[in-house]
Amino acid sequence: MKRLWLVFAQTVTVLLAAYFVVLTFKPAWLERGAVLSVPPAALAPVAPLAPPASAVSANVPAAPGQVHPGSFSAAVSKAAPAVVSIDTSTAPRRPAINDPWFQFFFGDDSGAAQSGLGSGVIVRADGYVLTNNHVVENADQIEVALTDGRRAQAKMIGTDPDSDLAVLKIDLPNLPVITLGDSSQLRVGDRALAIGNPFGVGQTVTSGIISALGRNQLGLNAFENFIQTDAAINPGNSGGALIDASGNLIGINTAIYSRSGGSMGIGFAIPVAAARQVMDSIIAHGKVVRGWVGVESAELTPELAQTFNLPQGMNQGVLVTGVLAQAPAAQAGIRPGDVIVQVAGQRVRSVPELLSRIAALPPGQSVRFQVQRQNRALALDVTPAQRPRPRDAGR
């Protein structure tokens, strides 16, 4: 019996030793064949992570008859019918085209007519179309093509080279009319859509944002207060519509900055507020009637303020650098060195703003100018005259 107990004890000791060796160096051997007991709920399939709402709306097609979220189709449908294509032709004006001596020196010229392409916007139901002056300048024939396929010869109502705007008129029934927006409420970052006929390929819509406001000193027009946008604008878009996300007209596409002739993401449009003022004046008078007082001006800098003994820290207003003799400003007592602070109760912060304020004044009606002359604040009554046209001023 004692011998059997000894054999049993040795066997148990060997087995325990073997177990601890395996547990230490090969624990996986002990897990083979083991069965895990898992609660039934834990075996339920895991639901996939729901994608963001934006991803769902981007991948799920809209139901028939409904507008896809984020789409601008409603705005385009509202505005696009009122955006037209403008074709112009200009007869050759070279003198003595059939003179043998002319042909000897300048070659045989067939005298083919020149053509141009641009865009325009129908702004009134009675047929008035707003476009750029450079689109129709010197044109002998102007044809307007609508998106519904109709075409009509346009009559020139008037042009304004100072703002690069022109007004045409067509005689067609049931014309679509664009809704005029409020360009004074625009903010940088607002959505903007450009509609026109670039390169003659047909009506095209491009999308972007308002990149900047009040762009000036570009050397394009006498009066510059452009909306800058990165919506693609190309040759042929001139005179077309810049609209907001609701389909309202906010600007007339006019120019681009480009090294290649195509869009580089820097386009300029005339705000609809300025365009409407020009349009109303052309329709009423056949031309734009602007105020003029006869001053030359410059931006006010701290150095100039010190030179003219202005109050310390004065940084608002426009410095008068010259006054034309017998001009309205001279007759009212404005002198070189004065700083114009307000015109008709509206602040003046830059030279372009001063030009716009004065141009908006009705000729012949006295208005109040707030002027700073050294340490004295003056209120002077000025009666603007009518601004001469550029060629008249040159004479």
MARBA-640033 format. One line per 2 residues: number of its first residue (from 1); their letters; for each residue z, y, x of C-alpha. Coordinates in Angstrom, 1 decimal, always signed. Layout:
residues N
NUM = A = Z:Y:X ~ ...
***
This chain:
residues 395
1 = MK = +0.0:+0.0:+0.0 ~ +0.9:+2.4:+2.8
3 = RL = -2.5:+1.6:+4.4 ~ -4.4:+2.4:+1.2
5 = WL = -2.6:+5.7:+0.8 ~ -3.5:+6.7:+4.3
7 = VF = -7.2:+5.9:+3.7 ~ -7.1:+8.0:+0.4
9 = AQ = -5.6:+10.9:+2.1 ~ -8.1:+10.9:+5.0
11 = TV = -11.0:+10.6:+2.5 ~ -9.8:+13.6:+0.5
13 = TV = -9.3:+15.6:+3.7 ~ -12.9:+14.9:+4.8
15 = LL = -14.3:+15.8:+1.4 ~ -12.4:+19.1:+1.3
17 = AA = -13.5:+19.9:+4.8 ~ -17.1:+19.2:+3.9
19 = YF = -16.8:+21.3:+0.7 ~ -15.5:+24.3:+2.7
21 = VV = -18.2:+23.9:+5.3 ~ -20.9:+23.9:+2.7
23 = LT = -19.3:+26.8:+0.7 ~ -19.3:+28.8:+3.9
25 = FK = -22.8:+28.1:+5.3 ~ -24.9:+26.8:+2.4
27 = PA = -23.4:+28.2:-0.9 ~ -26.8:+27.9:-2.6
29 = WL = -26.5:+24.1:-2.5 ~ -23.5:+24.4:-4.8
31 = ER = -25.4:+26.6:-7.3 ~ -28.3:+24.3:-7.9
33 = GA = -28.1:+22.7:-11.2 ~ -25.5:+25.2:-12.4
35 = VL = -26.0:+26.4:-16.0 ~ -25.3:+30.0:-16.9
37 = SV = -24.0:+30.7:-20.4 ~ -25.4:+34.0:-21.7
39 = PP = -24.6:+35.6:-25.0 ~ -27.5:+35.5:-27.4
41 = AA = -27.6:+39.3:-27.7 ~ -28.2:+39.6:-24.0
43 = LA = -31.4:+37.5:-24.3 ~ -33.1:+39.9:-26.7
45 = PV = -36.3:+41.5:-25.3 ~ -35.8:+44.9:-23.6
47 = AP = -37.7:+47.7:-25.4 ~ -40.1:+49.6:-23.1
49 = LA = -39.0:+53.2:-22.2 ~ -40.5:+55.7:-24.7
51 = PP = -43.0:+58.1:-23.0 ~ -42.5:+61.9:-23.4
53 = AS = -43.7:+63.5:-26.5 ~ -46.4:+65.3:-24.6
55 = AV = -47.8:+62.0:-23.3 ~ -47.8:+60.5:-26.8
57 = SA = -49.7:+63.5:-28.2 ~ -52.1:+63.4:-25.3
59 = NV = -53.0:+59.7:-25.7 ~ -52.8:+59.2:-29.5
61 = PA = -56.0:+60.5:-31.2 ~ -55.5:+63.0:-34.1
63 = AP = -56.0:+61.7:-37.6 ~ -59.4:+62.6:-39.1
65 = GQ = -59.5:+66.2:-40.4 ~ -56.4:+67.2:-38.3
67 = VH = -56.4:+69.4:-35.2 ~ -55.1:+67.7:-32.0
69 = PG = -51.8:+69.2:-30.8 ~ -52.6:+71.7:-28.0
71 = SF = -56.2:+72.1:-29.1 ~ -57.8:+75.6:-29.4
73 = SA = -60.6:+74.4:-31.7 ~ -59.2:+76.5:-34.6
75 = AV = -59.3:+79.7:-32.5 ~ -62.8:+78.9:-31.3
77 = SK = -64.1:+78.1:-34.8 ~ -62.7:+81.4:-36.0
79 = AA = -64.3:+83.6:-33.2 ~ -67.3:+81.8:-31.9
81 = PA = -69.7:+82.4:-34.8 ~ -69.4:+86.2:-34.2
83 = VV = -70.3:+85.9:-30.5 ~ -74.0:+86.4:-30.0
85 = SI = -76.6:+86.0:-27.2 ~ -78.6:+89.1:-26.2
87 = DT = -82.1:+88.9:-24.8 ~ -83.6:+92.1:-23.4
89 = ST = -87.0:+92.9:-22.0 ~ -88.1:+96.0:-20.1
91 = AP = -91.8:+97.0:-19.6 ~ -92.9:+97.8:-16.1
93 = RR = -92.7:+101.5:-15.2 ~ -94.5:+101.6:-11.9
95 = PA = -97.0:+104.5:-11.9 ~ -100.7:+104.1:-11.1
97 = IN = -100.5:+100.4:-11.5 ~ -104.3:+100.2:-11.8
99 = DP = -105.0:+102.6:-9.0 ~ -107.0:+100.9:-6.2
101 = WF = -105.2:+102.9:-3.6 ~ -101.9:+101.9:-5.1
103 = QF = -103.0:+98.2:-5.0 ~ -104.2:+98.7:-1.4
105 = FF = -100.8:+99.9:-0.2 ~ -98.4:+97.9:-2.5
107 = GD = -100.5:+94.8:-3.4 ~ -101.7:+93.5:-6.7
109 = DS = -98.9:+93.6:-9.2 ~ -99.4:+92.0:-12.6
111 = GA = -96.8:+94.3:-14.1 ~ -94.9:+91.6:-15.8
113 = AQ = -92.1:+92.7:-18.0 ~ -88.5:+92.1:-16.8
115 = SG = -86.0:+90.2:-19.0 ~ -82.3:+90.1:-19.1
117 = LG = -79.6:+88.0:-20.7 ~ -76.1:+88.7:-21.9
119 = SG = -73.7:+88.3:-24.8 ~ -72.2:+90.5:-27.5
121 = VI = -69.7:+90.4:-30.3 ~ -70.3:+91.3:-34.0
123 = VR = -67.4:+93.6:-34.9 ~ -68.4:+94.8:-38.3
125 = AD = -70.0:+93.2:-41.4 ~ -72.7:+95.9:-41.6
127 = GY = -74.2:+94.6:-38.3 ~ -72.6:+96.5:-35.5
129 = VL = -72.5:+94.6:-32.2 ~ -70.4:+95.5:-29.2
131 = TN = -71.6:+94.6:-25.7 ~ -71.8:+96.0:-22.1
133 = NH = -73.9:+98.9:-21.2 ~ -75.3:+97.1:-18.2
135 = VV = -76.6:+94.3:-20.5 ~ -78.9:+96.6:-22.4
137 = EN = -79.4:+99.5:-20.1 ~ -83.1:+100.7:-19.9
139 = AD = -84.1:+97.8:-22.2 ~ -87.2:+98.4:-24.4
141 = QI = -86.6:+95.5:-26.7 ~ -83.3:+93.9:-27.6
143 = EV = -83.1:+90.6:-29.5 ~ -79.8:+89.2:-30.8
145 = AL = -79.4:+85.4:-31.4 ~ -76.6:+84.0:-33.6
147 = TD = -75.1:+80.6:-33.3 ~ -76.5:+79.6:-36.7
149 = GR = -80.0:+80.0:-35.4 ~ -80.9:+83.4:-36.8
151 = RA = -82.5:+86.1:-34.7 ~ -82.9:+89.8:-35.2
153 = QA = -84.2:+92.8:-33.3 ~ -81.4:+95.2:-32.5
155 = KM = -81.3:+98.9:-32.6 ~ -79.5:+100.9:-30.0
157 = IG = -76.8:+103.1:-31.5 ~ -75.4:+104.5:-28.3
159 = TD = -74.1:+103.7:-24.8 ~ -71.2:+104.8:-22.6
161 = PD = -71.8:+104.3:-18.9 ~ -68.3:+105.6:-18.1
163 = SD = -66.7:+102.6:-19.8 ~ -69.8:+100.2:-19.5
165 = LA = -69.9:+99.7:-23.3 ~ -72.8:+99.9:-25.7
167 = VL = -73.1:+99.5:-29.5 ~ -76.1:+97.8:-31.2
169 = KI = -77.0:+97.2:-34.8 ~ -78.7:+94.3:-36.5
171 = DL = -79.9:+94.0:-40.1 ~ -78.9:+90.5:-41.4
173 = PN = -76.9:+89.4:-44.4 ~ -73.6:+87.5:-44.4
175 = LP = -72.8:+88.2:-40.8 ~ -69.7:+86.6:-39.2
177 = VI = -67.2:+89.2:-37.9 ~ -64.6:+88.7:-35.2
179 = TL = -61.0:+89.7:-35.9 ~ -59.8:+92.5:-33.6
181 = GD = -56.5:+91.8:-31.8 ~ -53.9:+94.0:-30.2
183 = SS = -54.5:+94.2:-26.5 ~ -51.3:+96.4:-26.1
185 = QL = -49.2:+93.3:-26.8 ~ -50.7:+91.1:-24.1
187 = RV = -48.5:+89.7:-21.4 ~ -49.3:+88.1:-18.1
189 = GD = -49.4:+84.3:-18.7 ~ -50.8:+84.5:-22.2
191 = RA = -53.6:+82.0:-23.0 ~ -57.1:+83.5:-23.0
193 = LA = -60.5:+82.0:-23.9 ~ -63.8:+83.4:-22.9
195 = IG = -66.9:+82.9:-25.1 ~ -70.4:+83.8:-24.1
197 = NP = -73.8:+82.5:-22.9 ~ -73.5:+81.9:-19.1
199 = FG = -76.8:+81.4:-17.3 ~ -78.5:+81.0:-20.6
201 = VG = -77.3:+77.4:-21.2 ~ -76.0:+78.2:-24.6
203 = QT = -72.7:+79.3:-26.1 ~ -69.8:+78.2:-23.9
205 = VT = -66.1:+78.4:-24.2 ~ -63.8:+78.5:-21.1
207 = SG = -60.0:+78.5:-21.0 ~ -57.5:+80.3:-18.8
209 = II = -54.6:+82.8:-18.9 ~ -54.1:+86.5:-18.6
211 = SA = -53.7:+86.9:-14.8 ~ -53.0:+90.6:-14.6
213 = LG = -53.1:+93.8:-16.8 ~ -54.1:+97.3:-16.0
215 = RN = -56.5:+96.5:-13.1 ~ -58.1:+99.7:-11.8
217 = QL = -59.6:+101.3:-8.7 ~ -62.3:+98.5:-8.6
219 = GL = -65.2:+100.9:-8.5 ~ -66.8:+99.5:-11.6
221 = NA = -66.4:+102.3:-14.2 ~ -65.1:+105.8:-14.4
223 = FE = -62.3:+104.6:-16.8 ~ -60.8:+101.3:-15.6
225 = NF = -58.0:+99.5:-17.3 ~ -59.1:+95.9:-17.0
227 = IQ = -57.6:+92.7:-18.2 ~ -57.8:+90.1:-15.4
229 = TD = -58.3:+86.5:-16.4 ~ -59.0:+83.2:-14.7
231 = AA = -61.0:+81.9:-17.6 ~ -64.5:+81.2:-16.1
233 = IN = -66.8:+84.1:-16.6 ~ -70.4:+83.8:-15.2
235 = PG = -73.6:+85.8:-15.3 ~ -74.7:+85.9:-19.0
237 = NS = -71.0:+86.2:-20.2 ~ -71.2:+90.0:-19.9
239 = GG = -70.5:+91.6:-23.3 ~ -69.0:+88.4:-24.7
241 = AL = -65.6:+87.9:-26.2 ~ -62.2:+87.3:-24.6
243 = ID = -59.9:+86.0:-27.3 ~ -56.3:+84.9:-27.7
245 = AS = -55.0:+81.6:-28.8 ~ -55.3:+82.7:-32.4
247 = GN = -59.0:+83.6:-32.2 ~ -58.5:+87.3:-32.1
249 = LI = -60.7:+89.6:-29.9 ~ -58.6:+91.0:-27.0
251 = GI = -61.3:+92.1:-24.6 ~ -65.0:+92.4:-23.8
253 = NT = -65.9:+90.4:-20.7 ~ -67.5:+92.7:-18.2
255 = AI = -67.4:+91.7:-14.5 ~ -66.3:+89.1:-12.0
257 = YS = -65.2:+89.1:-8.4 ~ -67.5:+86.6:-6.7
259 = RS = -68.9:+85.8:-3.2 ~ -71.4:+83.2:-4.6
261 = GG = -72.5:+84.8:-7.9 ~ -70.5:+82.4:-10.0
263 = SM = -67.0:+82.3:-11.2 ~ -64.2:+82.2:-8.6
265 = GI = -61.4:+82.6:-11.2 ~ -61.2:+86.4:-11.1
267 = GF = -62.8:+87.9:-14.1 ~ -62.3:+91.3:-15.8
269 = AI = -62.5:+92.4:-19.4 ~ -62.2:+95.7:-21.2
271 = PV = -59.2:+95.8:-23.5 ~ -60.2:+95.8:-27.2
273 = AA = -58.1:+98.9:-27.8 ~ -60.3:+100.9:-25.4
275 = AR = -63.5:+99.2:-26.6 ~ -62.7:+100.1:-30.2
277 = QV = -62.1:+103.7:-29.4 ~ -65.5:+103.9:-27.7
279 = MD = -67.2:+102.0:-30.5 ~ -65.8:+104.2:-33.2
281 = SI = -66.9:+107.4:-31.3 ~ -70.4:+106.0:-30.8
283 = IA = -70.8:+105.0:-34.4 ~ -69.5:+108.4:-35.6
285 = HG = -71.3:+110.7:-33.1 ~ -73.9:+108.6:-31.3
287 = KV = -71.9:+109.1:-28.1 ~ -68.4:+109.1:-26.8
289 = VR = -66.6:+112.4:-27.1 ~ -63.9:+112.7:-24.5
291 = GW = -61.5:+115.5:-23.5 ~ -61.7:+117.2:-20.1
293 = VG = -59.5:+119.8:-18.4 ~ -61.0:+120.1:-14.9
295 = VE = -58.4:+118.8:-12.5 ~ -58.6:+116.7:-9.4
297 = SA = -55.6:+114.4:-8.8 ~ -53.9:+112.0:-6.5
299 = EL = -51.1:+109.5:-6.6 ~ -47.7:+111.0:-6.0
301 = TP = -46.0:+109.6:-2.8 ~ -42.6:+110.5:-1.3
303 = EL = -44.4:+112.3:+1.6 ~ -46.4:+114.5:-0.8
305 = AQ = -43.3:+115.1:-3.0 ~ -41.5:+116.5:+0.1
307 = TF = -44.6:+118.5:+1.1 ~ -44.7:+120.3:-2.2
309 = NL = -40.9:+120.8:-2.4 ~ -40.5:+118.6:-5.5
311 = PQ = -37.0:+117.4:-6.5 ~ -35.7:+114.6:-4.3
313 = GM = -36.3:+111.2:-5.7 ~ -39.1:+112.2:-8.0
315 = NQ = -41.5:+109.3:-8.2 ~ -43.3:+109.8:-11.6
317 = GV = -46.3:+111.9:-12.4 ~ -49.6:+112.6:-10.8
319 = LV = -50.2:+115.3:-8.2 ~ -52.8:+118.0:-9.0
321 = TG = -54.9:+118.4:-5.8 ~ -57.5:+120.8:-7.2
323 = VL = -58.4:+122.8:-10.3 ~ -61.9:+123.9:-11.2
325 = AQ = -62.3:+127.7:-11.7 ~ -62.5:+128.7:-15.4
327 = AP = -61.7:+125.1:-16.5 ~ -59.2:+124.5:-19.3
329 = AA = -56.5:+123.6:-16.8 ~ -57.0:+126.8:-14.8
331 = QA = -56.9:+128.9:-17.9 ~ -53.7:+127.2:-19.0
333 = GI = -52.0:+128.0:-15.6 ~ -52.1:+124.6:-13.9
335 = RP = -52.2:+125.0:-10.1 ~ -52.8:+122.7:-7.1
337 = GD = -49.5:+121.2:-6.1 ~ -48.3:+120.8:-9.7
339 = VI = -47.3:+117.4:-10.9 ~ -48.4:+116.4:-14.4
341 = VQ = -45.6:+114.3:-15.9 ~ -46.6:+114.1:-19.6
343 = VA = -49.7:+114.7:-21.6 ~ -49.2:+115.1:-25.4
345 = GQ = -45.8:+113.5:-25.2 ~ -47.0:+110.4:-23.3
347 = RV = -45.8:+109.7:-19.8 ~ -48.3:+109.7:-16.9
349 = RS = -47.6:+107.3:-14.0 ~ -51.0:+107.0:-12.2
351 = VP = -54.3:+108.7:-11.8 ~ -56.2:+106.2:-14.0
353 = EL = -53.6:+106.7:-16.7 ~ -54.0:+110.5:-16.4
355 = LS = -57.7:+110.2:-16.8 ~ -57.3:+108.0:-19.9
357 = RI = -54.7:+110.3:-21.5 ~ -57.0:+113.4:-21.0
359 = AA = -60.1:+111.5:-22.1 ~ -58.4:+110.6:-25.4
361 = LP = -57.7:+114.2:-26.2 ~ -59.8:+115.8:-28.9
363 = PG = -61.8:+118.7:-27.5 ~ -60.8:+122.1:-28.8
365 = QS = -57.3:+121.2:-29.9 ~ -54.4:+122.5:-27.9
367 = VR = -52.0:+120.0:-26.4 ~ -48.7:+120.2:-24.4
369 = FQ = -48.7:+119.3:-20.7 ~ -45.3:+118.7:-19.1
371 = VQ = -45.6:+119.9:-15.5 ~ -43.2:+119.9:-12.5
373 = RQ = -43.8:+122.9:-10.1 ~ -41.5:+122.5:-7.2
375 = NR = -38.0:+122.7:-8.8 ~ -39.2:+124.1:-12.1
377 = AL = -40.2:+122.0:-15.2 ~ -42.9:+123.8:-17.2
379 = AL = -44.5:+123.2:-20.6 ~ -48.1:+124.4:-20.6
381 = DV = -50.5:+124.4:-23.6 ~ -54.0:+123.2:-22.6
383 = TP = -57.1:+123.3:-24.8 ~ -59.4:+120.5:-23.5
385 = AQ = -63.1:+120.9:-23.5 ~ -65.6:+118.1:-24.0
387 = RP = -66.1:+116.0:-21.0 ~ -69.6:+116.4:-19.5
389 = RP = -71.8:+113.3:-19.0 ~ -72.1:+112.2:-15.4
391 = RD = -75.6:+113.5:-15.0 ~ -74.7:+116.8:-16.6
393 = AG = -71.7:+117.1:-14.2 ~ -74.0:+116.4:-11.3
395 = R = -76.2:+119.3:-12.2
***
